Amino acid sequence: MAVFRRVRTVGGIAVMESYSEGPSMGRARKENMMLSSRKGFGSVVVLILVVLAQSVAMALTPDEAVDLLATRLDQSQIKEGDERGLWPDEVLFLGPTTAGMACAYDWTGDPAYRAAAELAGDWIFWASVAQGNLFGDEAYAFVRLSEISEDPNDNVWRNALVDFYLSPRKGHNEDNTGEYLEAFVGLEPSTAVYYLAHHLVAADYVKDQDAELYRKALIGHLYQVSDAASFPIMALGVATWALAVTDTPADLPIFAGGVVRNPYWEGMTVGDLPGLLAGHQVPEGELFAGSFYWRFDHTDGGTGGVVCGYTEDAIFGALGLVAAASKNTAEAVEEIDSAIGAVQAVLLQGIGERGQVYEHVARQGVTYHTFAGEMLKALWDIERYLGRDALVADASAEQE
């Protein structure tokens, strides 16, 4: 039974909905809360006034941001009782927060952040893996936990991933991986892209023999994303990230058979994704410059809401740009770095005084711990990328 959960907005208030469907009794899934109320969100005039007020305040540095975000998450986590490891009211969205705390530990070396990440990982392990359930973002959380383990090549998190991706071939719940992936058919396409992107990265991390099936499924669902989807740019960003970090061949076409033709992807390949993504970044001089539009056509889609500046679009747009830039050998490095620096600046500006991360970078809309976890991941990837020159310089100096 595939379990889905979404957030919709009623009168400006975020409301959780849950429902069940799907053929797989053993693999629960859910629809993520991402960009919960973008349709009809806010007033452009009000947001302009908010941005003007924020511009007076001094922006956080990346180091200040990670401590503010991670400290708040650590203090908000449930540490005792049956729900230890969770963040209140976000049981179905634990993966991004767990991964974010692992990134915070990787960044700062603070053992409290690692302990928080592992405590959350324990909850995922016993509540999800032990029951045969592992969402894509939870699988990626295990990747990050494995990477910060004493032995990244042999630990409980890596072993859990190996077992999880092997389980369909053992006949647990499904007869094979293809049957498992059929549960994504019919799911809202940008939501499917989000989960499959994380599954691809995790399957690739443990070198599962069916990783290519996850890659094919991701591309197939990306092909179905249009402006009719819930989160078009988020889907493009997270897909660009996953396909880049797993070294997907650039000439692989964005295509899916047996579905309605999508003109947006006509003739496009994986190698075209970074350029497409960069083309949806809000340019300098515009409101919320450095963030991303939420639709391919850069309009509000007739909703009457703002056209750009949603936090998760900026987060996953940043992840896509950084992943692609890290693999880039072209000469346009300065242009790429400028784009990444711009999205870093707008993300930092969007963090609240107490470490809250909101639906919109204007610090408006709903706020979730999950958003903070995603923010930590994006800022850490940006920090590692922009700090590469210093690392190279230090290495060169040591050799002299």
C-alpha positions as CSV (number, residue, x, y, z in Angstrom):
1,M,0.0,0.0,0.0
2,A,1.7,3.2,-1.1
3,V,1.0,5.9,1.4
4,F,1.0,9.5,0.0
5,R,0.9,12.7,1.9
6,R,0.6,16.2,0.6
7,V,0.2,19.8,1.8
8,R,-2.3,22.0,0.3
9,T,-3.3,25.6,1.3
10,V,-6.7,26.6,2.4
11,G,-7.2,30.3,3.0
12,G,-3.4,30.7,3.4
13,I,-3.2,27.9,6.0
14,A,-1.2,24.7,5.2
15,V,-3.3,21.6,5.7
16,M,-1.9,18.0,5.7
17,E,-3.8,15.4,3.7
18,S,-3.1,11.6,3.7
19,Y,-4.4,8.9,1.5
20,S,-3.3,5.5,0.2
21,E,-3.0,3.8,-3.1
22,G,-0.7,1.5,-5.1
23,P,0.2,-2.1,-5.4
24,S,3.1,-2.5,-3.0
25,M,2.1,-3.4,0.6
26,G,5.7,-3.4,1.8
27,R,7.0,-0.1,0.4
28,A,5.2,2.9,1.8
29,R,5.7,6.1,-0.1
30,K,4.4,9.6,0.4
31,E,4.0,12.8,-1.5
32,N,6.4,15.4,-0.2
33,M,5.4,18.7,1.4
34,M,7.6,20.7,-1.0
35,L,6.4,24.1,-2.0
36,S,3.2,23.6,-0.2
37,S,1.3,26.7,-1.1
38,R,2.9,28.2,-4.2
39,K,-0.4,28.6,-6.0
40,G,-1.8,32.0,-5.2
41,F,1.0,32.4,-2.6
42,G,1.4,35.9,-1.1
43,S,1.2,39.4,-2.5
44,V,4.0,40.7,-4.7
45,V,3.7,44.1,-3.0
46,V,3.9,42.7,0.5
47,L,6.9,40.5,-0.5
48,I,8.7,43.6,-1.9
49,L,8.3,45.4,1.4
50,V,9.5,42.3,3.3
51,V,12.6,42.1,1.1
52,L,13.3,45.9,1.6
53,A,13.1,45.4,5.3
54,Q,15.4,42.3,5.2
55,S,18.0,44.2,3.1
56,V,18.7,46.5,6.1
57,A,19.8,43.5,8.2
58,M,23.3,42.0,7.8
59,A,23.2,38.7,5.9
60,L,24.5,35.6,7.6
61,T,27.9,34.1,6.6
62,P,27.8,30.4,5.6
63,D,29.5,29.4,8.9
64,E,27.0,31.4,10.9
65,A,24.1,29.9,9.0
66,V,25.1,26.2,9.5
67,D,25.4,26.7,13.3
68,L,22.1,28.6,13.5
69,L,20.3,26.0,11.4
70,A,21.8,22.9,13.0
71,T,21.6,24.2,16.6
72,R,17.9,24.8,16.2
73,L,17.4,21.4,14.6
74,D,19.4,19.7,17.4
75,Q,17.4,21.5,20.1
76,S,14.1,20.8,18.4
77,Q,14.6,17.1,17.9
78,I,12.8,14.6,20.2
79,K,15.6,12.9,22.3
80,E,13.6,10.6,24.5
81,G,10.7,8.2,24.4
82,D,9.1,6.3,21.6
83,E,9.5,9.2,19.1
84,R,13.1,9.9,19.8
85,G,14.9,10.9,16.7
86,L,11.9,12.6,15.2
87,W,11.2,16.3,14.7
88,P,7.6,17.2,15.8
89,D,4.9,16.6,13.2
90,E,7.3,15.7,10.5
91,V,7.5,11.9,10.8
92,L,7.0,11.3,7.0
93,F,9.7,13.9,6.1
94,L,12.7,12.7,8.2
95,G,15.1,12.0,5.3
96,P,16.1,15.6,4.4
97,T,16.5,16.7,8.0
98,T,18.7,13.7,8.8
99,A,20.9,14.3,5.7
100,G,21.1,18.0,6.6
101,M,22.4,17.2,10.1
102,A,25.0,14.8,8.6
103,C,26.1,17.7,6.4
104,A,26.3,20.0,9.4
105,Y,28.6,17.5,11.2
106,D,30.7,17.1,8.0
107,W,31.0,20.9,7.9
108,T,31.7,21.7,11.5
109,G,32.8,18.5,13.2
110,D,30.4,19.1,16.0
111,P,29.6,15.7,17.6
112,A,26.1,16.9,18.7
113,Y,25.1,17.2,15.0
114,R,26.3,13.7,14.2
115,A,24.5,12.3,17.2
116,A,21.3,14.0,16.1
117,A,21.7,12.7,12.5
118,E,22.3,9.1,13.8
119,L,19.4,9.3,16.2
120,A,17.1,10.2,13.3
121,G,18.7,7.5,11.2
122,D,18.0,5.0,13.9
123,W,14.3,5.9,13.8
124,I,14.3,5.5,10.0
125,F,16.0,2.2,10.3
126,W,13.6,0.7,12.8
127,A,10.4,2.3,11.5
128,S,11.1,2.0,7.8
129,V,13.8,-0.4,6.8
130,A,12.6,-3.1,9.3
131,Q,9.2,-2.9,7.8
132,G,10.5,-2.9,4.2
133,N,9.9,0.8,3.6
134,L,12.5,3.3,2.6
135,F,11.6,6.6,0.8
136,G,14.1,8.0,-1.7
137,D,15.1,10.9,0.6
138,E,15.5,8.5,3.5
139,A,17.8,6.3,1.3
140,Y,19.9,9.4,0.6
141,A,20.0,10.2,4.3
142,F,21.6,6.8,4.8
143,V,24.2,7.7,2.1
144,R,25.2,10.8,4.1
145,L,25.2,8.8,7.4
146,S,27.5,6.2,5.7
147,E,29.8,8.9,4.5
148,I,30.4,10.3,8.0
149,S,30.8,6.9,9.6
150,E,34.1,5.7,11.0
151,D,34.3,3.3,8.1
152,P,32.3,4.5,5.1
153,N,32.8,1.2,3.3
154,D,31.4,-0.9,6.1
155,N,28.7,0.4,8.4
156,V,25.0,-0.2,9.3
157,W,23.8,2.5,6.9
158,R,25.5,1.2,3.8
159,N,24.5,-2.3,4.7
160,A,20.9,-1.3,5.0
161,L,21.0,0.3,1.6
162,V,22.6,-2.8,0.1
163,D,19.8,-4.9,1.6
164,F,17.0,-2.5,0.6
165,Y,18.0,-2.3,-3.1
166,L,18.6,-6.1,-3.2
167,S,15.2,-6.9,-1.6
168,P,13.0,-6.8,-4.7
169,R,15.3,-9.4,-6.3
170,K,14.8,-11.6,-3.3
171,G,11.1,-11.4,-3.8
172,H,10.4,-9.3,-0.8
173,N,7.1,-7.5,-1.5
174,E,7.9,-7.4,-5.3
175,D,9.4,-9.9,-7.7
176,N,12.0,-7.5,-9.1
177,T,13.1,-3.8,-9.2
178,G,11.0,-3.1,-12.3
179,E,7.8,-4.1,-10.4
180,Y,8.8,-1.9,-7.5
181,L,9.3,1.1,-9.9
182,E,5.9,0.5,-11.4
183,A,4.5,1.9,-8.1
184,F,5.7,5.4,-9.3
185,V,3.6,5.2,-12.5
186,G,0.7,7.6,-12.2
187,L,2.3,9.5,-9.3
188,E,2.4,13.3,-9.9
189,P,5.5,13.5,-12.2
190,S,7.6,16.1,-10.3
191,T,7.0,14.3,-7.1
192,A,8.1,11.0,-8.7
193,V,11.2,12.8,-10.0
194,Y,12.1,14.0,-6.5
195,Y,12.0,10.5,-4.9
196,L,13.6,8.7,-7.9
197,A,16.5,11.2,-8.0
198,H,17.4,10.3,-4.4
199,H,16.9,6.6,-5.0
200,L,19.3,6.8,-8.0
201,V,22.0,8.5,-5.9
202,A,21.6,5.9,-3.2
203,A,21.5,2.9,-5.5
204,D,24.6,4.2,-7.3
205,Y,26.4,4.8,-4.0
206,V,26.2,1.1,-3.1
207,K,26.7,0.1,-6.8
208,D,23.5,-1.8,-6.9
209,Q,23.2,-3.8,-10.1
210,D,19.8,-2.2,-10.9
211,A,21.0,1.4,-10.5
212,E,20.4,1.8,-14.3
213,L,16.7,1.0,-13.8
214,Y,16.4,3.8,-11.4
215,R,18.2,6.1,-13.8
216,K,15.9,5.1,-16.6
217,A,12.8,5.6,-14.4
218,L,14.1,9.1,-13.3
219,I,14.5,10.2,-16.9
220,G,11.2,8.8,-17.9
221,H,9.3,10.7,-15.2
222,L,11.3,13.8,-15.9
223,Y,10.1,13.6,-19.5
224,Q,6.6,13.9,-18.2
225,V,7.2,17.1,-16.2
226,S,5.7,20.2,-17.7
227,D,4.2,23.4,-16.4
228,A,1.2,21.3,-15.4
229,A,3.3,19.6,-12.8
230,S,3.3,20.7,-9.2
231,F,7.0,21.6,-9.0
232,P,8.6,21.9,-12.5
233,I,11.8,23.7,-11.7
234,M,12.3,21.7,-8.5
235,A,12.1,18.6,-10.5
236,L,14.6,19.9,-13.1
237,G,17.0,20.8,-10.3
238,V,16.9,17.6,-8.4
239,A,17.1,15.5,-11.6
240,T,20.2,17.6,-12.7
241,W,21.8,16.9,-9.4
242,A,21.2,13.2,-9.3
243,L,22.2,12.6,-13.0
244,A,25.3,14.6,-12.6
245,V,26.6,13.1,-9.3
246,T,26.0,9.6,-10.8
247,D,28.0,10.4,-13.9
248,T,25.2,9.9,-16.3
249,P,26.3,10.1,-20.0
250,A,25.7,13.6,-21.4
251,D,24.3,12.2,-24.7
252,L,21.5,10.2,-23.0
253,P,18.1,11.6,-24.3
254,I,15.4,12.9,-22.0
255,F,12.6,10.6,-23.3
256,A,10.0,8.1,-22.2
257,G,8.1,5.7,-24.4
258,G,4.4,5.0,-24.0
259,V,3.5,8.4,-22.6
260,V,2.1,11.6,-24.0
261,R,4.7,13.5,-26.1
262,N,6.2,16.5,-24.2
263,P,7.5,19.2,-26.5
264,Y,9.6,20.8,-23.7
265,W,12.0,17.9,-23.8
266,E,12.1,17.5,-27.6
267,G,15.7,16.8,-28.6
268,M,17.0,17.3,-25.1
269,T,19.8,15.2,-23.5
270,V,21.2,14.9,-20.0
271,G,24.0,17.2,-21.0
272,D,21.4,20.0,-21.8
273,L,20.0,20.0,-18.3
274,P,22.5,22.3,-16.6
275,G,21.9,25.0,-19.2
276,L,18.2,24.6,-19.0
277,L,18.3,25.0,-15.2
278,A,20.6,28.0,-15.4
279,G,18.1,29.6,-17.8
280,H,15.5,29.5,-15.1
281,Q,17.5,31.4,-12.5
282,V,16.2,34.9,-11.7
283,P,18.7,37.4,-13.2
284,E,20.5,40.2,-11.4
285,G,18.4,43.3,-10.9
286,E,15.1,41.4,-10.6
287,L,13.2,40.7,-7.4
288,F,14.6,37.6,-5.7
289,A,17.6,37.6,-8.0
290,G,19.6,34.4,-7.7
291,S,16.5,32.3,-6.8
292,F,14.6,30.4,-9.5
293,Y,11.3,30.8,-11.3
294,W,8.9,28.0,-10.3
295,R,7.5,27.3,-13.8
296,F,9.2,26.8,-17.2
297,D,7.3,29.7,-18.7
298,H,8.3,32.1,-15.8
299,T,4.7,33.1,-15.1
300,D,2.4,32.5,-12.1
301,G,0.4,30.0,-14.2
302,G,-2.7,32.1,-13.7
303,T,-2.6,31.6,-9.9
304,G,-2.1,35.3,-9.0
305,G,0.9,34.4,-6.9
306,V,4.6,35.2,-7.1
307,V,6.6,33.7,-10.0
308,C,9.9,33.0,-8.2
309,G,11.7,32.9,-4.9
310,Y,10.4,29.6,-3.5
311,T,13.0,28.2,-1.1
312,E,12.9,24.6,-2.3
313,D,13.3,25.7,-6.0
314,A,16.4,27.6,-4.9
315,I,17.7,24.7,-2.9
316,F,17.4,22.1,-5.6
317,G,18.4,24.6,-8.3
318,A,21.6,25.2,-6.3
319,L,22.2,21.4,-5.9
320,G,21.8,20.9,-9.7
321,L,24.1,23.8,-10.6
322,V,26.8,22.7,-8.1
323,A,26.7,19.1,-9.2
324,A,26.9,20.0,-12.8
325,A,29.7,22.6,-12.2
326,S,31.7,20.1,-10.2
327,K,31.8,17.9,-13.4
328,N,32.3,20.8,-15.7
329,T,35.6,21.2,-17.6
330,A,34.4,24.1,-19.8
331,E,35.9,27.5,-19.8
332,A,32.8,29.4,-18.5
333,V,33.8,28.8,-14.8
334,E,33.4,32.4,-13.8
335,E,29.8,32.5,-15.1
336,I,28.9,29.2,-13.3
337,D,30.5,30.4,-10.1
338,S,28.6,33.7,-10.3
339,A,25.3,31.8,-10.6
340,I,26.1,29.6,-7.7
341,G,27.2,32.6,-5.6
342,A,23.9,34.3,-6.4
343,V,21.8,31.4,-5.2
344,Q,24.0,31.1,-2.1
345,A,23.3,34.7,-1.3
346,V,19.6,34.5,-1.6
347,L,19.4,31.3,0.4
348,L,21.4,32.9,3.3
349,Q,19.2,35.9,3.1
350,G,16.1,33.7,3.5
351,I,17.1,32.2,6.9
352,G,15.2,33.6,9.9
353,E,16.8,35.0,13.0
354,R,16.3,31.8,15.0
355,G,17.3,29.5,12.1
356,Q,13.8,29.1,10.6
357,V,13.6,28.3,6.9
358,Y,10.4,29.3,5.2
359,E,8.5,28.4,2.1
360,H,9.7,31.5,0.4
361,V,13.1,33.3,0.6
362,A,11.3,36.4,1.7
363,R,10.8,34.6,5.0
364,Q,7.1,34.2,4.2
365,G,4.9,31.1,4.2
366,V,5.0,27.9,6.2
367,T,8.2,26.8,7.9
368,Y,9.4,23.2,8.4
369,H,12.4,21.5,9.9
370,T,12.6,19.7,6.6
371,F,13.3,22.9,4.8
372,A,16.2,23.6,7.2
373,G,17.6,20.2,6.5
374,E,17.5,20.7,2.8
375,M,19.0,24.2,3.3
376,L,22.0,22.6,5.2
377,K,22.6,20.2,2.3
378,A,22.5,22.9,-0.3
379,L,24.8,25.3,1.6
380,W,27.3,22.5,2.3
381,D,27.4,21.5,-1.3
382,I,28.0,25.2,-2.3
383,E,30.6,25.6,0.4
384,R,32.6,22.6,-0.8
385,Y,32.3,23.7,-4.4
386,L,33.3,27.3,-3.9
387,G,36.0,26.3,-1.4
388,R,37.7,24.0,-4.0
389,D,40.2,26.6,-5.1
390,A,41.4,27.1,-1.5
391,L,41.8,23.4,-1.1
392,V,43.8,23.1,-4.3
393,A,46.0,26.1,-3.2
394,D,46.6,24.5,0.2
395,A,47.5,21.1,-1.4
396,S,49.9,22.9,-3.8
397,A,51.6,24.8,-1.0
398,E,52.1,21.5,1.0
399,Q,53.8,19.9,-2.0
400,E,56.3,22.8,-2.4
